[in-house]
């Protein structure tokens, strides 16, 4: 019996663990050079950001070639609450990126540490 392909339906395996707000905050404080990809809309990005590239989730599939990071580099994907960035993480992995991490709780969680 030949197995039926279910590749369209399987979840992408979590190739890297998410990054916590504390870990990201610590690494930023140390001045570490990080590959940040902010997937919020442009108006959100220009209102407040922590740097990195801005490619909105709504445009990431059509602009995947503009990500600009190596497919083997660690990339930290961020958004406001961590939901859009998780979707973007999945899209990046499906396109061959290997070390993509989602900021748990998004920028809201990071801002709580700064208060």
The 8 nearest C-alpha neighbors of each residue, nearest first, counted from 0:
[[1, 2, 3, 4, 5, 6, 7, 8],
 [2, 0, 3, 4, 5, 6, 7, 8],
 [3, 1, 4, 0, 5, 6, 7, 8],
 [4, 2, 5, 1, 6, 0, 7, 8],
 [5, 3, 6, 2, 7, 8, 1, 9],
 [4, 6, 8, 7, 3, 9, 2, 10],
 [7, 5, 8, 9, 4, 10, 3, 11],
 [8, 6, 5, 9, 4, 10, 11, 93],
 [7, 9, 6, 5, 10, 4, 11, 3],
 [8, 10, 6, 7, 5, 11, 12, 4],
 [11, 9, 12, 8, 6, 7, 89, 13],
 [10, 12, 13, 89, 9, 93, 92, 14],
 [13, 11, 14, 10, 9, 15, 89, 92],
 [12, 14, 15, 11, 16, 17, 89, 10],
 [13, 15, 12, 98, 97, 16, 99, 92],
 [16, 14, 13, 98, 100, 99, 17, 97],
 [15, 17, 100, 18, 13, 14, 101, 99],
 [18, 16, 101, 100, 102, 103, 19, 15],
 [17, 19, 102, 101, 100, 103, 22, 16],
 [20, 18, 22, 21, 103, 102, 23, 17],
 [19, 21, 109, 23, 22, 24, 108, 103],
 [22, 20, 24, 19, 23, 25, 109, 112],
 [23, 21, 25, 19, 24, 20, 26, 18],
 [22, 24, 26, 20, 25, 21, 27, 19],
 [23, 25, 21, 27, 22, 26, 20, 28],
 [26, 24, 28, 22, 23, 27, 21, 29],
 [25, 27, 23, 29, 28, 24, 31, 22],
 [26, 28, 30, 24, 29, 25, 31, 23],
 [29, 27, 25, 30, 26, 24, 31, 23],
 [30, 28, 26, 27, 31, 25, 24, 32],
 [31, 29, 27, 28, 32, 26, 33, 25],
 [32, 30, 29, 26, 27, 33, 28, 25],
 [31, 33, 30, 34, 27, 26, 29, 35],
 [34, 32, 35, 31, 74, 75, 73, 27],
 [33, 35, 74, 75, 51, 36, 73, 32],
 [36, 34, 51, 75, 33, 74, 76, 52],
 [35, 37, 76, 52, 51, 53, 77, 75],
 [36, 38, 53, 77, 39, 78, 76, 52],
 [39, 37, 55, 56, 54, 78, 53, 84],
 [40, 38, 55, 78, 37, 43, 44, 41],
 [39, 41, 55, 43, 42, 44, 38, 56],
 [40, 42, 44, 43, 45, 39, 55, 53],
 [43, 41, 45, 44, 40, 46, 39, 47],
 [44, 42, 46, 41, 40, 45, 39, 47],
 [43, 45, 41, 48, 42, 47, 46, 39],
 [46, 44, 42, 43, 47, 41, 48, 40],
 [45, 47, 43, 44, 42, 48, 41, 40],
 [48, 46, 44, 45, 43, 49, 42, 50],
 [49, 47, 44, 50, 45, 46, 43, 37],
 [48, 50, 51, 47, 35, 106, 37, 44],
 [51, 49, 48, 52, 35, 37, 53, 36],
 [50, 52, 35, 36, 34, 37, 53, 49],
 [51, 53, 36, 37, 35, 54, 50, 66],
 [52, 54, 37, 38, 36, 55, 51, 44],
 [53, 55, 38, 59, 37, 52, 56, 58],
 [56, 54, 38, 40, 39, 57, 58, 59],
 [55, 57, 38, 59, 58, 87, 54, 39],
 [56, 58, 55, 59, 60, 40, 54, 38],
 [59, 57, 56, 55, 61, 60, 62, 54],
 [58, 60, 62, 56, 63, 61, 57, 54],
 [61, 59, 63, 62, 58, 90, 57, 56],
 [60, 62, 59, 58, 63, 64, 57, 65],
 [63, 61, 59, 65, 64, 60, 58, 66],
 [62, 64, 60, 65, 59, 66, 61, 91],
 [63, 65, 62, 66, 67, 61, 60, 59],
 [66, 64, 67, 62, 63, 54, 68, 59],
 [67, 65, 64, 63, 68, 62, 54, 52],
 [66, 68, 65, 69, 64, 63, 52, 70],
 [67, 69, 66, 70, 72, 34, 74, 71],
 [70, 68, 72, 71, 67, 96, 73, 66],
 [69, 71, 96, 72, 97, 68, 95, 98],
 [70, 72, 69, 97, 98, 96, 73, 68],
 [73, 71, 69, 70, 98, 74, 68, 97],
 [72, 74, 98, 99, 75, 71, 34, 100],
 [75, 73, 99, 34, 35, 100, 72, 98],
 [74, 76, 100, 35, 101, 99, 34, 36],
 [77, 75, 36, 101, 84, 37, 35, 100],
 [76, 78, 37, 84, 102, 105, 36, 38],
 [77, 79, 105, 39, 84, 81, 38, 37],
 [78, 80, 105, 106, 107, 81, 77, 39],
 [81, 79, 105, 104, 78, 82, 107, 106],
 [82, 80, 105, 104, 84, 78, 103, 83],
 [83, 81, 85, 84, 80, 86, 78, 105],
 [84, 82, 86, 85, 81, 78, 87, 56],
 [83, 85, 87, 77, 81, 76, 86, 82],
 [86, 84, 88, 82, 87, 83, 101, 81],
 [85, 87, 83, 89, 84, 88, 90, 82],
 [86, 88, 84, 90, 89, 85, 91, 83],
 [89, 87, 85, 91, 86, 90, 84, 99],
 [88, 90, 92, 86, 87, 91, 93, 85],
 [91, 89, 87, 93, 88, 92, 94, 86],
 [92, 90, 94, 88, 93, 96, 89, 87],
 [93, 91, 96, 89, 95, 94, 90, 97],
 [92, 94, 90, 91, 95, 89, 96, 11],
 [95, 93, 91, 92, 96, 90, 63, 89],
 [94, 96, 92, 93, 97, 70, 91, 71],
 [97, 95, 70, 92, 91, 94, 98, 71],
 [96, 98, 71, 70, 92, 99, 95, 14],
 [99, 97, 73, 15, 72, 96, 71, 74],
 [98, 100, 74, 73, 88, 75, 97, 15],
 [101, 99, 75, 17, 15, 18, 76, 74],
 [100, 102, 17, 76, 85, 75, 18, 103],
 [103, 101, 18, 105, 77, 19, 17, 81],
 [104, 102, 19, 105, 81, 101, 18, 17],
 [105, 103, 80, 81, 108, 102, 107, 106],
 [106, 104, 80, 81, 79, 102, 78, 107],
 [105, 107, 109, 79, 108, 110, 78, 80],
 [106, 108, 110, 105, 109, 79, 80, 104],
 [109, 107, 104, 111, 106, 110, 105, 20],
 [108, 110, 106, 20, 111, 107, 112, 105],
 [109, 111, 113, 107, 112, 108, 106, 114],
 [112, 110, 108, 109, 113, 114, 107, 106],
 [113, 111, 110, 109, 114, 108, 21, 20],
 [112, 114, 110, 111, 109, 24, 108, 107],
 [113, 111, 112, 110, 109, 108, 107, 24]]
